[in-house]
Amino acid sequence: MVTEHRAVAALRVFLVVLFGVLVVFQTLSLPGQFAYMAEQSPQDAHLRWPATAVTVFWVLCVQVVIVATWQLLSLVKNDRIFTEASLKWVDAIVWAIAAAWVVLLGVFLWVGFNADDPGVPLLLFLLTVGVSVLGLLMVVMRALLRQATTLRTDMEAVI
């Protein structure tokens, strides 16, 4: 139990750091990077705002996952993880991953049909498969959480 509390505390520290770094990326680094790229490659300047919007959206999806994870950690800490309240936070994670996947699939298809070099489409394919695996894993984990919640509720009713 002590190890679990330490792990939760450490994870919360890293989640705060990650969220802070993502805010910096979202507000300063990504827009600045795409502005710089538009200056360096004027022929691709028309992609500046779509690329900024897409990447900021992906960062927002990760931020939703971080907030939902924080809430799940609170439920773990209070020994309430196997309750209906936890399912809404897992749903938020699943929906954030699904939204990011849909946009990633669109980017993959657009780049794939417009690329003259296979490197970027292959990288995007790898990312799409990875996000697919992560999303499906979360769906399975949600089903396991639902089963455990039902089992715990049934056990409490018997006792």
Buried (B, 14 or more C-beta within 10 A) or exposed (E): EEEEEEEBEEBBEEBEEBBEEBEEBBEEBBBEBBBEBBEEEEEEBEBBEEBBBBBBEBBBBBBBBBBBBBBBBBBBBEEEBBBEBBEEBBEBBBBBBBBBBEBBBEBBEEBBEEEEEEEBBEEBBEBBEEBBEBBEEBBEEBEEBBEEBEEEEEEEEEE
